[in-house]
Amino acid sequence: MDFDLLNKYQKVVEDNPFAAKIGIEILDIRQGYVCAKVKVKKELQNIYGDLHGGCLYTVCDNMAGVAAGSYGCYVTTINGSIQYLKAGRNTEYIVCRATVIKPGKTISAVHVEICDERGMLLNTAEFTFYNLKEKRNHEERRI
């Protein structure tokens, strides 16, 4: 694993106030792929004690954006859809894996899966991103 790349993108997540509040921690990253985890805490739960759907969507969107941006362009979300397959409950943390399924010159497509700590699939999601402009070395902090 490229620890410089991991540290760079973890800093990007930490500089995003909303992602930082959720507590997204990147575990692995390479071009076109990212794996991250989020510790479940009360502030992220809904009225039923499950992870809030908005939190799950946010994790998917952020990690899909990191995966899409790993090809060297700033990206912005065009579209996203999530399938809530199972409630996020009775788990200490969730794991999110985002994989670019089509890197493009203009548009990139990303598939995302979220599992609980036991590996049970909770959500799948699909995102498309528009590539804004190429990153330069002095601009690498942002996606």
N, CA, C and O atoms as a GROMACS GRO file, in nm:
protein
  572
    1MET      N    1   0.085  -0.118   0.000
    1MET     CA    2   0.000   0.000   0.000
    1MET      C    3   0.090   0.125   0.000
    1MET      O    4   0.196   0.127   0.062
    2ASP      N    5   0.044   0.226  -0.070
    2ASP     CA    6   0.115   0.352  -0.080
    2ASP      C    7   0.070   0.441   0.038
    2ASP      O    8  -0.037   0.502   0.033
    3PHE      N    9   0.153   0.448   0.142
    3PHE     CA   10   0.116   0.522   0.262
    3PHE      C   11   0.113   0.674   0.239
    3PHE      O   12   0.039   0.745   0.306
    4ASP      N   13   0.194   0.723   0.145
    4ASP     CA   14   0.188   0.866   0.112
    4ASP      C   15   0.051   0.900   0.052
    4ASP      O   16  -0.009   1.002   0.087
    5LEU      N   17   0.004   0.814  -0.037
    5LEU     CA   18  -0.128   0.834  -0.098
    5LEU      C   19  -0.238   0.823   0.008
    5LEU      O   20  -0.331   0.903   0.009
    6LEU      N   21  -0.226   0.725   0.097
    6LEU     CA   22  -0.324   0.707   0.205
    6LEU      C   23  -0.328   0.832   0.292
    6LEU      O   24  -0.437   0.883   0.322
    7ASN      N   25  -0.212   0.881   0.334
    7ASN     CA   26  -0.207   0.999   0.420
    7ASN      C   27  -0.262   1.123   0.350
    7ASN      O   28  -0.332   1.204   0.410
    8LYS      N   29  -0.230   1.137   0.220
    8LYS     CA   30  -0.278   1.252   0.143
    8LYS      C   31  -0.431   1.254   0.138
    8LYS      O   32  -0.492   1.357   0.162
    9TYR      N   33  -0.491   1.140   0.107
    9TYR     CA   34  -0.637   1.136   0.095
    9TYR      C   35  -0.707   1.137   0.230
    9TYR      O   36  -0.820   1.185   0.239
   10GLN      N   37  -0.643   1.084   0.335
   10GLN     CA   38  -0.702   1.096   0.468
   10GLN      C   39  -0.707   1.242   0.508
   10GLN      O   40  -0.803   1.286   0.572
   11LYS      N   41  -0.604   1.318   0.470
   11LYS     CA   42  -0.604   1.463   0.497
   11LYS      C   43  -0.716   1.532   0.421
   11LYS      O   44  -0.779   1.624   0.473
   12VAL      N   45  -0.741   1.488   0.298
   12VAL     CA   46  -0.852   1.544   0.219
   12VAL      C   47  -0.983   1.521   0.293
   12VAL      O   48  -1.066   1.612   0.303
   13VAL      N   49  -1.003   1.399   0.344
   13VAL     CA   50  -1.126   1.366   0.418
   13VAL      C   51  -1.136   1.453   0.543
   13VAL      O   52  -1.243   1.506   0.574
   14GLU      N   53  -1.026   1.466   0.615
   14GLU     CA   54  -1.027   1.545   0.738
   14GLU      C   55  -1.051   1.694   0.712
   14GLU      O   56  -1.103   1.765   0.798
   15ASP      N   57  -1.012   1.741   0.594
   15ASP     CA   58  -1.036   1.882   0.558
   15ASP      C   59  -1.179   1.907   0.512
   15ASP      O   60  -1.219   2.023   0.496
   16ASN      N   61  -1.256   1.802   0.490
   16ASN     CA   62  -1.398   1.813   0.453
   16ASN      C   63  -1.476   1.810   0.584
   16ASN      O   64  -1.488   1.703   0.644
   17PRO      N   65  -1.531   1.921   0.630
   17PRO     CA   66  -1.594   1.925   0.763
   17PRO      C   67  -1.702   1.820   0.784
   17PRO      O   68  -1.710   1.762   0.893
   18PHE      N   69  -1.785   1.794   0.683
   18PHE     CA   70  -1.893   1.696   0.700
   18PHE      C   71  -1.838   1.554   0.710
   18PHE      O   72  -1.880   1.477   0.796
   19ALA      N   73  -1.743   1.519   0.624
   19ALA     CA   74  -1.681   1.386   0.628
   19ALA      C   75  -1.604   1.368   0.758
   19ALA      O   76  -1.604   1.259   0.816
   20ALA      N   77  -1.537   1.473   0.803
   20ALA     CA   78  -1.461   1.465   0.928
   20ALA      C   79  -1.553   1.442   1.047
   20ALA      O   80  -1.520   1.366   1.138
   21LYS      N   81  -1.670   1.506   1.046
   21LYS     CA   82  -1.766   1.488   1.156
   21LYS      C   83  -1.814   1.344   1.163
   21LYS      O   84  -1.835   1.290   1.272
   22ILE      N   85  -1.833   1.282   1.048
   22ILE     CA   86  -1.876   1.142   1.045
   22ILE      C   87  -1.764   1.051   1.092
   22ILE      O   88  -1.791   0.947   1.152
   23GLY      N   89  -1.639   1.089   1.067
   23GLY     CA   90  -1.526   1.010   1.114
   23GLY      C   91  -1.479   0.905   1.016
   23GLY      O   92  -1.443   0.794   1.056
   24ILE      N   93  -1.478   0.938   0.888
   24ILE     CA   94  -1.434   0.842   0.786
   24ILE      C   95  -1.283   0.823   0.798
   24ILE      O   96  -1.207   0.920   0.798
   25GLU      N   97  -1.240   0.696   0.808
   25GLU     CA   98  -1.099   0.661   0.817
   25GLU      C   99  -1.063   0.573   0.698
   25GLU      O  100  -1.116   0.462   0.684
   26ILE      N  101  -0.974   0.620   0.614
   26ILE     CA  102  -0.932   0.541   0.497
   26ILE      C  103  -0.835   0.433   0.542
   26ILE      O  104  -0.738   0.460   0.613
   27LEU      N  105  -0.863   0.309   0.501
   27LEU     CA  106  -0.780   0.194   0.536
   27LEU      C  107  -0.687   0.154   0.423
   27LEU      O  108  -0.574   0.110   0.447
   28ASP      N  109  -0.733   0.168   0.300
   28ASP     CA  110  -0.655   0.126   0.182
   28ASP      C  111  -0.697   0.212   0.064
   28ASP      O  112  -0.814   0.246   0.049
   29ILE      N  113  -0.601   0.247  -0.019
   29ILE     CA  114  -0.633   0.325  -0.138
   29ILE      C  115  -0.530   0.295  -0.246
   29ILE      O  116  -0.411   0.279  -0.218
   30ARG      N  117  -0.577   0.287  -0.368
   30ARG     CA  118  -0.493   0.279  -0.487
   30ARG      C  119  -0.575   0.337  -0.601
   30ARG      O  120  -0.693   0.367  -0.583
   31GLN      N  121  -0.516   0.352  -0.715
   31GLN     CA  122  -0.590   0.412  -0.826
   31GLN      C  123  -0.718   0.333  -0.854
   31GLN      O  124  -0.714   0.213  -0.881
   32GLY      N  125  -0.831   0.404  -0.847
   32GLY     CA  126  -0.960   0.343  -0.877
   32GLY      C  127  -1.024   0.265  -0.764
   32GLY      O  128  -1.127   0.201  -0.786
   33TYR      N  129  -0.966   0.267  -0.645
   33TYR     CA  130  -1.021   0.188  -0.534
   33TYR      C  131  -0.989   0.256  -0.401
   33TYR      O  132  -0.881   0.311  -0.381
   34VAL      N  133  -1.086   0.251  -0.311
   34VAL     CA  134  -1.064   0.297  -0.173
   34VAL      C  135  -1.147   0.210  -0.079
   34VAL      O  136  -1.259   0.170  -0.111
   35CYS      N  137  -1.090   0.182   0.038
   35CYS     CA  138  -1.160   0.110   0.144
   35CYS      C  139  -1.148   0.196   0.269
   35CYS      O  140  -1.038   0.239   0.305
   36ALA      N  141  -1.260   0.220   0.335
   36ALA     CA  142  -1.262   0.304   0.455
   36ALA      C  143  -1.356   0.245   0.558
   36ALA      O  144  -1.439   0.160   0.527
   37LYS      N  145  -1.342   0.291   0.681
   37LYS     CA  146  -1.436   0.248   0.786
   37LYS      C  147  -1.485   0.369   0.863
   37LYS      O  148  -1.422   0.475   0.866
   38VAL      N  149  -1.600   0.349   0.924
   38VAL     CA  150  -1.661   0.451   1.009
   38VAL      C  151  -1.707   0.384   1.137
   38VAL      O  152  -1.780   0.285   1.134
   39LYS      N  153  -1.663   0.438   1.249
   39LYS     CA  154  -1.708   0.387   1.379
   39LYS      C  155  -1.851   0.434   1.402
   39LYS      O  156  -1.883   0.552   1.384
   40VAL      N  157  -1.936   0.342   1.442
   40VAL     CA  158  -2.076   0.376   1.471
   40VAL      C  159  -2.082   0.451   1.604
   40VAL      O  160  -2.030   0.404   1.706
   41LYS      N  161  -2.146   0.568   1.601
   41LYS     CA  162  -2.165   0.645   1.723
   41LYS      C  163  -2.307   0.701   1.724
   41LYS      O  164  -2.372   0.711   1.620
   42LYS      N  165  -2.353   0.736   1.842
   42LYS     CA  166  -2.492   0.778   1.860
   42LYS      C  167  -2.532   0.892   1.765
   42LYS      O  168  -2.645   0.893   1.716
   43GLU      N  169  -2.442   0.986   1.741
   43GLU     CA  170  -2.475   1.100   1.655
   43GLU      C  171  -2.504   1.060   1.511
   43GLU      O  172  -2.560   1.140   1.435
   44LEU      N  173  -2.468   0.940   1.472
   44LEU     CA  174  -2.488   0.894   1.334
   44LEU      C  175  -2.611   0.804   1.321
   44LEU      O  176  -2.640   0.753   1.212
   45GLN      N  177  -2.684   0.784   1.429
   45GLN     CA  178  -2.798   0.694   1.429
   45GLN      C  179  -2.929   0.768   1.407
   45GLN      O  180  -2.941   0.888   1.434
   46ASN      N  181  -3.027   0.693   1.358
   46ASN     CA  182  -3.162   0.747   1.343
   46ASN      C  183  -3.243   0.719   1.469
   46ASN      O  184  -3.189   0.671   1.569
   47ILE      N  185  -3.369   0.749   1.465
   47ILE     CA  186  -3.456   0.733   1.582
   47ILE      C  187  -3.468   0.588   1.629
   47ILE      O  188  -3.504   0.562   1.744
   48TYR      N  189  -3.438   0.493   1.539
   48TYR     CA  190  -3.448   0.350   1.572
   48TYR      C  191  -3.317   0.292   1.623
   48TYR      O  192  -3.311   0.175   1.659
   49GLY      N  193  -3.211   0.373   1.625
   49GLY     CA  194  -3.081   0.325   1.670
   49GLY      C  195  -2.997   0.264   1.558
   49GLY      O  196  -2.890   0.209   1.584
   50ASP      N  197  -3.046   0.272   1.434
   50ASP     CA  198  -2.971   0.223   1.318
   50ASP      C  199  -2.890   0.339   1.261
   50ASP      O  200  -2.919   0.455   1.288
   51LEU      N  201  -2.788   0.306   1.182
   51LEU     CA  202  -2.716   0.413   1.112
   51LEU      C  203  -2.813   0.487   1.022
   51LEU      O  204  -2.891   0.426   0.949
   52HIS      N  205  -2.807   0.618   1.026
   52HIS     CA  206  -2.896   0.702   0.947
   52HIS      C  207  -2.864   0.685   0.799
   52HIS      O  208  -2.747   0.679   0.761
   53GLY      N  209  -2.967   0.676   0.716
   53GLY     CA  210  -2.949   0.662   0.572
   53GLY      C  211  -2.868   0.773   0.511
   53GLY      O  212  -2.792   0.750   0.417
   54GLY      N  213  -2.884   0.895   0.561
   54GLY     CA  214  -2.806   1.008   0.511
   54GLY      C  215  -2.658   0.993   0.541
   54GLY      O  216  -2.574   1.034   0.461
   55CYS      N  217  -2.626   0.935   0.655
   55CYS     CA  218  -2.486   0.908   0.690
   55CYS      C  219  -2.429   0.805   0.593
   55CYS      O  220  -2.318   0.823   0.542
   56LEU      N  221  -2.502   0.698   0.569
   56LEU     CA  222  -2.456   0.593   0.478
   56LEU      C  223  -2.435   0.649   0.337
   56LEU      O  224  -2.335   0.619   0.272
   57TYR      N  225  -2.528   0.731   0.291
   57TYR     CA  226  -2.515   0.792   0.158
   57TYR      C  227  -2.392   0.882   0.152
   57TYR      O  228  -2.319   0.881   0.054
   58THR      N  229  -2.370   0.960   0.258
   58THR     CA  230  -2.256   1.051   0.262
   58THR      C  231  -2.124   0.975   0.255
   58THR      O  232  -2.032   1.016   0.184
   59VAL      N  233  -2.115   0.865   0.328
   59VAL     CA  234  -1.993   0.784   0.325
   59VAL      C  235  -1.970   0.732   0.183
   59VAL      O  236  -1.859   0.738   0.131
   60CYS      N  237  -2.077   0.680   0.121
   60CYS     CA  238  -2.066   0.629  -0.016
   60CYS      C  239  -2.022   0.738  -0.113
   60CYS      O  240  -1.930   0.717  -0.192
   61ASP      N  241  -2.085   0.854  -0.107
   61ASP     CA  242  -2.054   0.964  -0.198
   61ASP      C  243  -1.910   1.010  -0.180
   61ASP      O  244  -1.839   1.030  -0.279
   62ASN      N  245  -1.866   1.027  -0.056
   62ASN     CA  246  -1.729   1.072  -0.030
   62ASN      C  247  -1.626   0.971  -0.079
   62ASN      O  248  -1.528   1.009  -0.143
   63MET      N  249  -1.646   0.845  -0.049
   63MET     CA  250  -1.547   0.745  -0.088
   63MET      C  251  -1.550   0.718  -0.238
   63MET      O  252  -1.446   0.690  -0.298
   64ALA      N  253  -1.666   0.726  -0.299
   64ALA     CA  254  -1.673   0.714  -0.446
   64ALA      C  255  -1.598   0.830  -0.510
   64ALA      O  256  -1.529   0.812  -0.610
   65GLY      N  257  -1.610   0.950  -0.452
   65GLY     CA  258  -1.538   1.066  -0.502
   65GLY      C  259  -1.387   1.052  -0.488
   65GLY      O  260  -1.312   1.093  -0.577
   66VAL      N  261  -1.342   0.994  -0.376
   66VAL     CA  262  -1.199   0.970  -0.359
   66VAL      C  263  -1.150   0.871  -0.465
   66VAL      O  264  -1.045   0.893  -0.526
   67ALA      N  265  -1.225   0.764  -0.486
   67ALA     CA  266  -1.185   0.664  -0.586
   67ALA      C  267  -1.180   0.726  -0.725
   67ALA      O  268  -1.084   0.705  -0.800
   68ALA      N  269  -1.283   0.802  -0.761
   68ALA     CA  270  -1.287   0.866  -0.893
   68ALA      C  271  -1.175   0.968  -0.909
   68ALA      O  272  -1.115   0.979  -1.015
   69GLY      N  273  -1.146   1.043  -0.802
   69GLY     CA  274  -1.042   1.145  -0.806
   69GLY      C  275  -0.901   1.089  -0.807
   69GLY      O  276  -0.806   1.162  -0.833
   70SER      N  277  -0.888   0.961  -0.778
   70SER     CA  278  -0.754   0.900  -0.773
   70SER      C  279  -0.688   0.889  -0.910
   70SER      O  280  -0.570   0.854  -0.920
   71TYR      N  281  -0.762   0.919  -1.016
   71TYR     CA  282  -0.706   0.918  -1.151
   71TYR      C  283  -0.641   1.051  -1.188
   71TYR      O  284  -0.586   1.066  -1.297
   72GLY      N  285  -0.648   1.149  -1.096
   72GLY     CA  286  -0.576   1.273  -1.120
   72GLY      C  287  -0.658   1.394  -1.154
   72GLY      O  288  -0.602   1.499  -1.187
   73CYS      N  289  -0.791   1.384  -1.146
   73CYS     CA  290  -0.877   1.500  -1.172
   73CYS      C  291  -0.959   1.534  -1.049
   73CYS      O  292  -0.992   1.448  -0.968
   74TYR      N  293  -0.990   1.663  -1.036
   74TYR     CA  294  -1.092   1.702  -0.940
   74TYR      C  295  -1.224   1.650  -0.995
   74TYR      O  296  -1.246   1.653  -1.116
   75VAL      N  297  -1.311   1.604  -0.907
   75VAL     CA  298  -1.439   1.548  -0.953
   75VAL      C  299  -1.554   1.610  -0.875
   75VAL      O  300  -1.537   1.660  -0.764
   76THR      N  301  -1.673   1.604  -0.936
   76THR     CA  302  -1.794   1.643  -0.866
   76THR      C  303  -1.902   1.542  -0.900
   76THR      O  304  -1.908   1.491  -1.012
   77THR      N  305  -1.987   1.514  -0.804
   77THR     CA  306  -2.093   1.414  -0.822
   77THR      C  307  -2.196   1.464  -0.921
   77THR      O  308  -2.245   1.577  -0.910
   78ILE      N  309  -2.229   1.380  -1.018
   78ILE     CA  310  -2.338   1.408  -1.112
   78ILE      C  311  -2.465   1.339  -1.063
   78ILE      O  312  -2.573   1.398  -1.062
   79ASN      N  313  -2.449   1.214  -1.023
   79ASN     CA  314  -2.565   1.135  -0.984
   79ASN      C  315  -2.521   1.028  -0.886
   79ASN      O  316  -2.408   0.979  -0.890
   80GLY      N  317  -2.612   0.992  -0.798
   80GLY     CA  318  -2.586   0.884  -0.704
   80GLY      C  319  -2.714   0.815  -0.664
   80GLY      O  320  -2.818   0.880  -0.647
   81SER      N  321  -2.707   0.685  -0.650
   81SER     CA  322  -2.822   0.611  -0.598
   81SER      C  323  -2.771   0.505  -0.503
   81SER      O  324  -2.664   0.447  -0.524
   82ILE      N  325  -2.848   0.481  -0.399
   82ILE     CA  326  -2.809   0.384  -0.298
   82ILE      C  327  -2.923   0.285  -0.277
   82ILE      O  328  -3.040   0.321  -0.283
   83GLN      N  329  -2.886   0.163  -0.251
   83GLN     CA  330  -2.982   0.059  -0.219
   83GLN      C  331  -2.962   0.021  -0.073
   83GLN      O  332  -2.857  -0.032  -0.036
   84TYR      N  333  -3.061   0.048   0.009
   84TYR     CA  334  -3.056   0.015   0.151
   84TYR      C  335  -3.106  -0.128   0.166
   84TYR      O  336  -3.227  -0.151   0.173
   85LEU      N  337  -3.015  -0.223   0.171
   85LEU     CA  338  -3.051  -0.364   0.170
   85LEU      C  339  -3.079  -0.418   0.310
   85LEU      O  340  -3.165  -0.504   0.327
   86LYS      N  341  -3.008  -0.368   0.408
   86LYS     CA  342  -3.022  -0.416   0.545
   86LYS      C  343  -2.987  -0.301   0.639
   86LYS      O  344  -2.899  -0.220   0.608
   87ALA      N  345  -3.054  -0.293   0.750
   87ALA     CA  346  -3.030  -0.185   0.846
   87ALA      C  347  -2.890  -0.196   0.905
   87ALA      O  348  -2.841  -0.306   0.933
   88GLY      N  349  -2.826  -0.082   0.924
   88GLY     CA  350  -2.695  -0.077   0.989
   88GLY      C  351  -2.712  -0.075   1.139
   88GLY      O  352  -2.718   0.032   1.200
   89ARG      N  353  -2.721  -0.192   1.198
   89ARG     CA  354  -2.741  -0.201   1.343
   89ARG      C  355  -2.654  -0.312   1.401
   89ARG      O  356  -2.606  -0.400   1.330
   90ASN      N  357  -2.636  -0.305   1.531
   90ASN     CA  358  -2.558  -0.406   1.604
   90ASN      C  359  -2.421  -0.428   1.543
   90ASN      O  360  -2.377  -0.542   1.526
   91THR      N  361  -2.354  -0.321   1.510
   91THR     CA  362  -2.219  -0.328   1.457
   91THR      C  363  -2.137  -0.215   1.517
   91THR      O  364  -2.189  -0.106   1.540
   92GLU      N  365  -2.010  -0.240   1.542
   92GLU     CA  366  -1.922  -0.139   1.598
   92GLU      C  367  -1.877  -0.040   1.492
   92GLU      O  368  -1.855   0.077   1.521
   93TYR      N  369  -1.864  -0.088   1.369
   93TYR     CA  370  -1.822  -0.002   1.259
   93TYR      C  371  -1.874  -0.057   1.127
   93TYR      O  372  -1.918  -0.172   1.119
   94ILE      N  373  -1.868   0.027   1.024
   94ILE     CA  374  -1.902  -0.017   0.888
   94ILE      C  375  -1.777  -0.002   0.802
   94ILE      O  376  -1.689   0.078   0.831
   95VAL      N  377  -1.773  -0.082   0.696
   95VAL     CA  378  -1.662  -0.076   0.601
   95VAL      C  379  -1.720  -0.040   0.466
   95VAL      O  380  -1.818  -0.101   0.421
   96CYS      N  381  -1.661   0.057   0.401
   96CYS     CA  382  -1.705   0.104   0.270
   96CYS      C  383  -1.596   0.077   0.168
   96CYS      O  384  -1.481   0.114   0.189
   97ARG      N  385  -1.633   0.012   0.057
   97ARG     CA  386  -1.539  -0.013  -0.053
   97ARG      C  387  -1.596   0.051  -0.178
   97ARG      O  388  -1.708   0.022  -0.219
   98ALA      N  389  -1.517   0.139  -0.240
   98ALA     CA  390  -1.558   0.207  -0.363
   98ALA      C  391  -1.461   0.168  -0.473
   98ALA      O  392  -1.340   0.179  -0.458
   99THR      N  393  -1.517   0.121  -0.586
   99THR     CA  394  -1.437   0.077  -0.699
   99THR      C  395  -1.484   0.147  -0.826
   99THR      O  396  -1.602   0.144  -0.859
  100VAL      N  397  -1.392   0.210  -0.895
  100VAL     CA  398  -1.424   0.274  -1.023
  100VAL      C  399  -1.447   0.162  -1.124
  100VAL      O  400  -1.360   0.077  -1.146
  101ILE      N  401  -1.565   0.164  -1.186
  101ILE     CA  402  -1.595   0.061  -1.285
  101ILE      C  403  -1.576   0.113  -1.427
  101ILE      O  404  -1.569   0.035  -1.522
  102LYS      N  405  -1.568   0.247  -1.441
  102LYS     CA  406  -1.540   0.306  -1.572
  102LYS      C  407  -1.475   0.442  -1.551
  102LYS      O  408  -1.543   0.542  -1.528
  103PRO      N  409  -1.340   0.445  -1.560
  103PRO     CA  410  -1.275   0.575  -1.554
  103PRO      C  411  -1.287   0.639  -1.692
  103PRO      O  412  -1.257   0.576  -1.793
  104GLY      N  413  -1.329   0.762  -1.695
  104GLY     CA  414  -1.349   0.827  -1.825
  104GLY      C  415  -1.275   0.959  -1.835
  104GLY      O  416  -1.227   1.012  -1.735
  105LYS      N  417  -1.268   1.010  -1.957
  105LYS     CA  418  -1.208   1.142  -1.978
  105LYS      C  419  -1.295   1.251  -1.919
  105LYS      O  420  -1.245   1.350  -1.866
  106THR      N  421  -1.427   1.232  -1.928
  106THR     CA  422  -1.522   1.332  -1.880
  106THR      C  423  -1.606   1.280  -1.764
  106THR      O  424  -1.625   1.349  -1.664
  107ILE      N  425  -1.656   1.158  -1.777
  107ILE     CA  426  -1.746   1.098  -1.677
  107ILE      C  427  -1.685   0.968  -1.626
  107ILE      O  428  -1.634   0.888  -1.705
  108SER      N  429  -1.690   0.947  -1.495
  108SER     CA  430  -1.645   0.822  -1.435
  108SER      C  431  -1.760   0.760  -1.356
  108SER      O  432  -1.841   0.832  -1.297
  109ALA      N  433  -1.766   0.627  -1.356
  109ALA     CA  434  -1.870   0.553  -1.283
  109ALA      C  435  -1.804   0.472  -1.171
  109ALA      O  436  -1.698   0.412  -1.190
  110VAL      N  437  -1.870   0.471  -1.054
  110VAL     CA  438  -1.814   0.406  -0.936
  110VAL      C  439  -1.921   0.319  -0.870
  110VAL      O  440  -2.036   0.361  -0.855
  111HIS      N  441  -1.881   0.197  -0.831
  111HIS     CA  442  -1.967   0.107  -0.756
  111HIS      C  443  -1.918   0.106  -0.611
  111HIS      O  444  -1.798   0.101  -0.585
  112VAL      N  445  -2.012   0.110  -0.516
  112VAL     CA  446  -1.978   0.115  -0.374
  112VAL      C  447  -2.055   0.007  -0.299
  112VAL      O  448  -2.170  -0.022  -0.329
  113GLU      N  449  -1.988  -0.053  -0.201
  113GLU     CA  450  -2.053  -0.148  -0.110
  113GLU      C  451  -2.018  -0.110   0.033
  113GLU      O  452  -1.904  -0.073   0.063
  114ILE      N  453  -2.118  -0.120   0.121
  114ILE     CA  454  -2.097  -0.101   0.265
  114ILE      C  455  -2.136  -0.230   0.335
  114ILE      O  456  -2.244  -0.285   0.312
  115CYS      N  457  -2.046  -0.277   0.422
  115CYS     CA  458  -2.070  -0.398   0.502
  115CYS      C  459  -2.057  -0.365   0.650
  115CYS      O  460  -1.994  -0.265   0.686
  116ASP      N  461  -2.116  -0.449   0.734
  116ASP     CA  462  -2.094  -0.432   0.877
  116ASP      C  463  -1.962  -0.500   0.915
  116ASP      O  464  -1.892  -0.551   0.828
  117GLU      N  465  -1.930  -0.500   1.043
  117GLU     CA  466  -1.802  -0.555   1.089
  117GLU      C  467  -1.789  -0.705   1.064
  117GLU      O  468  -1.678  -0.758   1.063
  118ARG      N  469  -1.900  -0.774   1.044
  118ARG     CA  470  -1.898  -0.919   1.018
  118ARG      C  471  -1.895  -0.950   0.868
  118ARG      O  472  -1.889  -1.067   0.829
  119GLY      N  473  -1.898  -0.846   0.784
  119GLY     CA  474  -1.895  -0.867   0.640
  119GLY      C  475  -2.033  -0.876   0.577
  119GLY      O  476  -2.043  -0.904   0.457
  120MET      N  477  -2.138  -0.854   0.654
  120MET     CA  478  -2.275  -0.856   0.601
  120MET      C  479  -2.297  -0.733   0.514
  120MET      O  480  -2.274  -0.620   0.558
  121LEU      N  481  -2.341  -0.754   0.391
  121LEU     CA  482  -2.366  -0.645   0.298
  121LEU      C  483  -2.489  -0.566   0.343
  121LEU      O  484  -2.598  -0.621   0.358
  122LEU      N  485  -2.470  -0.436   0.365
  122LEU     CA  486  -2.578  -0.348   0.409
  122LEU      C  487  -2.632  -0.261   0.296
  122LEU      O  488  -2.753  -0.242   0.283
  123ASN      N  489  -2.541  -0.210   0.213
  123ASN     CA  490  -2.579  -0.116   0.107
  123ASN      C  491  -2.494  -0.138  -0.017
  123ASN      O  492  -2.378  -0.178  -0.009
  124THR      N  493  -2.554  -0.111  -0.131
  124THR     CA  494  -2.478  -0.095  -0.255
  124THR      C  495  -2.517   0.041  -0.309
  124THR      O  496  -2.626   0.092  -0.282
  125ALA      N  497  -2.426   0.100  -0.386
  125ALA     CA  498  -2.454   0.232  -0.442
  125ALA      C  499  -2.380   0.246  -0.574
  125ALA      O  500  -2.278   0.181  -0.598
  126GLU      N  501  -2.434   0.332  -0.658
  126GLU     CA  502  -2.373   0.364  -0.787
  126GLU      C  503  -2.364   0.516  -0.798
  126GLU      O  504  -2.460   0.587  -0.768
  127PHE      N  505  -2.248   0.564  -0.840
  127PHE     CA  506  -2.226   0.708  -0.854
  127PHE      C  507  -2.160   0.738  -0.988
  127PHE      O  508  -2.083   0.658  -1.040
  128THR      N  509  -2.194   0.854  -1.043
  128THR     CA  510  -2.122   0.905  -1.160
  128THR      C  511  -2.064   1.041  -1.122
  128THR      O  512  -2.125   1.119  -1.049
  129PHE      N  513  -1.945   1.066  -1.174
  129PHE     CA  514  -1.872   1.188  -1.144
  129PHE      C  515  -1.828   1.255  -1.272
  129PHE      O  516  -1.795   1.190  -1.371
  130TYR      N  517  -1.829   1.387  -1.269
  130TYR     CA  518  -1.777   1.467  -1.379
  130TYR      C  519  -1.634   1.506  -1.342
  130TYR      O  520  -1.610   1.556  -1.232
  131ASN      N  521  -1.541   1.484  -1.434
  131ASN     CA  522  -1.402   1.524  -1.414
  131ASN      C  523  -1.389   1.673  -1.446
  131ASN      O  524  -1.411   1.714  -1.560
  132LEU      N  525  -1.354   1.752  -1.346
  132LEU     CA  526  -1.349   1.897  -1.362
  132LEU      C  527  -1.222   1.944  -1.432
  132LEU      O  528  -1.227   1.999  -1.541
  133LYS      N  529  -1.110   1.922  -1.368
  133LYS     CA  530  -0.981   1.959  -1.428
  133LYS      C  531  -0.874   1.873  -1.364
  133LYS      O  532  -0.894   1.814  -1.258
  134GLU      N  533  -0.762   1.867  -1.431
  134GLU     CA  534  -0.650   1.786  -1.383
  134GLU      C  535  -0.588   1.852  -1.260
  134GLU      O  536  -0.572   1.974  -1.254
  135LYS      N  537  -0.552   1.769  -1.161
  135LYS     CA  538  -0.484   1.820  -1.043
  135LYS      C  539  -0.339   1.851  -1.077
  135LYS      O  540  -0.277   1.784  -1.160
  136ARG      N  541  -0.287   1.953  -1.012
  136ARG     CA  542  -0.145   1.986  -1.022
  136ARG      C  543  -0.082   1.956  -0.889
  136ARG      O  544  -0.153   1.944  -0.789
  137ASN      N  545   0.047   1.943  -0.884
  137ASN     CA  546   0.116   1.906  -0.760
  137ASN      C  547   0.082   1.998  -0.644
  137ASN      O  548   0.062   1.950  -0.533
  138HIS      N  549   0.076   2.130  -0.665
  138HIS     CA  550   0.048   2.222  -0.555
  138HIS      C  551  -0.101   2.223  -0.517
  138HIS      O  552  -0.138   2.285  -0.417
  139GLU      N  553  -0.184   2.156  -0.594
  139GLU     CA  554  -0.327   2.154  -0.564
  139GLU      C  555  -0.372   2.018  -0.512
  139GLU      O  556  -0.492   1.996  -0.496
  140GLU      N  557  -0.282   1.928  -0.484
  140GLU     CA  558  -0.316   1.789  -0.456
  140GLU      C  559  -0.398   1.769  -0.330
  140GLU      O  560  -0.450   1.659  -0.308
  141ARG      N  561  -0.411   1.868  -0.245
  141ARG     CA  562  -0.486   1.851  -0.121
  141ARG      C  563  -0.632   1.824  -0.144
  141ARG      O  564  -0.695   1.753  -0.065
  142ARG      N  565  -0.688   1.877  -0.250
  142ARG     CA  566  -0.831   1.867  -0.272
  142ARG      C  567  -0.862   1.760  -0.376
  142ARG      O  568  -0.777   1.719  -0.455
  143ILE      N  569  -0.987   1.718  -0.374
  143ILE     CA  570  -1.032   1.622  -0.475
  143ILE      C  571  -1.110   1.699  -0.578
  143ILE      O  572  -1.159   1.640  -0.675
   0.00000   0.00000   0.00000
